[in-house]
Amino acid sequence: MKIYHITYSPNIAYLHFWGCNFSCKACLCKKEIWDCHLPHVDIFKDVNNEGYLNSKASTETKAPDKFLSLSEVVKMLKELEAREVILMGMEPSINPELPELTKALHTNFHTRNILLTNGYELPSLEHVDEVVVSIKAFSNDLHKDYTGKDNEKVLENFRKIHQLGIKLYAESVLIPSYIDREEIGKISKFIASVDNNIPYRIDSYIPVAGNEWRRPTQLEMEEAYKQANKYLKQVDYLRGDKNLLTCEFKQIFP
């Protein structure tokens, strides 16, 4: 099992998976593989004193060299009082042991299991309570340029998850002059065609891997929010230009 990192905040355990079926140009794991909420992790370390808009990432991170087995994960979680488990990282859905893990979590701990995914693969969701799909782009050419893959399966699986009756959320990253306000509008319109009550969050791009893009301004985030709000009833956005709360996060593994 490709779980390389476990963190914990009150009542919530975060299981970080390594490996992905996308090659996203702005993957945050190229900048930092550890949970960004931890006190010793600073995803904003490249921000200069003159403002964050022109900051870029430094060298890419190294892959982890330790992974946990299913039994080791269960053993570690026994020591916690987690009510929710977030399955995240790079891409959990490609791990063949994911259904066995979620079943074990339900059976042993009665947790609420939440899957964060790019939606390209659709594993068994029998023991998954909520799914958050990161929709990178609606325009297929743009999606392929950004991830290396078409988005047809993503959009189809998004509809399937909704049809299964599982609580569904969506999120996207705003990248100025690339995945911009207009593209956020297209994504929002698609989500609304499935169900306009699906909650949608817009994240702020954080420069990684020397990409040419800058971080969006507050005004650009607000404009993207207004665009999405034309189609959806529950829209939120994160600016991403302030440090995250870290005091309640603990590292369990490694």
N, C-alpha and C positions, 0 to 999 in steps of 0.2 A: 504494500500500500504506500502511495507516494505522499504521505503526510509528513512534512518536514518541520512543522512549527505549530505549537499550541499556545494560545494565550487565553487569559481569563479576566473578566470583569464581573462585578457582582451578578450572580445567577446566569451568566452567559459564558459559554466556552467557544472559542474560535479555532477551527481546525483548518490549517493552511495546506493546500495541496500543491505539489510541484508538477509541471508539465502542462502543455496546452496544445490545442489543435488550431489555434490562430497564431499569427505572427504580427501582432498589433504594433504599429510604429511607436505608439505612445504608452506601451505597457509600463505600469509603475514598477513592476518587478525588475525592470532594467535599471531602475534607480535605487530601489530598496526592496529586499526580499522579506525583511522582518516586519512584523505588525507596526504600522506607523503610529499607533497610539501609545507605544511603550516609551517610558521616560528617556531612554538612551537612544531612541531613534528620532532623527530629524529630517523629514522629507523636504523641509524648506531650507536646508543648509546651504544651498547654492544661491539663495536670495541675497542680493547685495544691499548695501545701505541706501542706495539711490532709488530703490523701488523694485518691485518683483517682476515687472513686465518684460524685461529683457534678460532675465536670468535663464541659464541653461544648465543641464546636468553635466556632471563630470563623467568619469569612466563608469562602465557598466559593472553591475554586481556579479559575484561568482555564484554558481549553483550550489545548493546544499549538498553535503556528503553523508547525511544521516537521515534515515526514514524509519517510520514506525510501522509495526505490524498491526493488524486489527486487534489482536489480544492485548498488545501494549497500549493501544489507544483506550480500550475499555478499562484496563487496569488504572491508567492515569486519571480517567474521568471519575472513577469510583471515589477518589479523594476530594472531588469537588461537589458542590451542591448546585449544579447547573440546571436551570429550567429550560434554557434554550441552547441549541448548538448551531453555530453558523458554519456552513461548509463553504469554504472560499479558497482563495489563494491565487493560483493561476486558473486552472479549470478542473473542478472536481468531477464533472460528468464523464470524463474519459477514463476514470479509474474503474475497472471492472468489479472491484470489491465495494463500491459505493452502496448498492442496494443492501448488501449484507451488513454494512456498517450502520446504515440508518435503521435497519430492523433491530440491530443490537442496541442502539440508543433508545429506541422506543421500548424494547423489552426490559432492559436493565434499569433505565433511568426515567422513562416516561417523559422525555424531553420534547420540546417543540423544535423540529428540525427544519432549518431554513437553508435552502440551496441558492448560492450565488453562481450564475452561469452565463455563458455567452449564447446559450440556446442552440448551438449547432448540433449537439447530440442530445437525445432524449432518453435517459436511463429510466429504469423503473422508479416511479414516484410514489409507490404504495406507502412507504414510510417517510415521505417528505410532506411537511405541513404547509410550507410557503416556498415560493420560488421567486427570485429576483433575476430578471433577464436583462443583461446589459446589451442594449441594441446599439451597435456601433454606428450604423448609418442605414437609412432607408434606400437611398439610391444605390443600386447594385454595383455600378462601376466604382463608386466611392468606397463602398464596403470592401470590395475586392482589393482596391489599392491600399486601404488601411490595414486589412487583416490577412490578405492573401487568399481569402475564400469568398465565394458567393454568399448572398444572404437569404436565398430562397428557403433553405432548411430552417434558418433562424425564425423567419416570419411564420412559416408553417407550424413549427413547434410551439411558437408563442400562442397561436390559435388553439393548438391541441391542449396545452396546459390549461388554458381558460376553460375549454370544453370539459376537462376532467373535474372541474369544480375546485381546484386547488387555489388557495389565495395567491394572487399574482401581482407582482410589482414590475416596474420597468425603470431603467436608468440609462443615461447617456452622458458622454463627456463633450463639453463645448470646447472646440478648438478654433479660435478665430482664423478666418480666411481658409478654412478647410472643412471641418464639420461645424458649420456656422449656424446662425439663427434660422436661416431658411431651411437647412437640413433638419434642425430640431423641430421645425414646424411640420416637415414631412413625416418624421418619426411619430410625432404627436397625433397627426391625422390618421396614421395607420393604427396606432394604439386605440384611438377612439372608434375606429371601424370594428374593433373587436369588442370593446366596452369602454365607454368614456369615463367610467368610474374607477378604472385601474389607476392606482397611484403612480406618479412619474416623478423622478428626481433628475435634475440636471447638475452634473458635477463640473467643476472648473479644471481645465487642463493644467497639469503640472509638468513643466519641461523635463524631458528625459532623453538620454542617449544622444545629446547634441542635436536634436531636431531643430529646425528653423523656426518653429512656431513659438509664439509668446503666450503668456497666460492671459486670459480674458480680463477685462476691466469689470468693475462692479456694474457699470452701465450696460455692458454687453451681456452680462449674466441676467440682468433685469429684462433686457429686450428679448432674450431667448425665453425667459419665463413667460413674458406676455404673449409670445408667439405660441407657446405650448398651451397656455391657458385659454386660447381661442377654441381649443378642441376638447380639452380634458378638464375634469372637475377637481382633481387633486394633483396639484403640481407644486414642487418644492425645488429649491436650488441651493447649492453650496458654493460660496465664492472661492474658498480654498486659499486665501491669502493670509490666514491667521493660523497660529499654532493650534494643534489639537489638544484637547484635554487628555492628560496622560496619567494622572495621579492614581487612578483606580485600576489601571491595567497591570497585570502580572504575566510574566513569561513562565510557562510550565515546561516547555520543551522547545529547543534543546537546552 
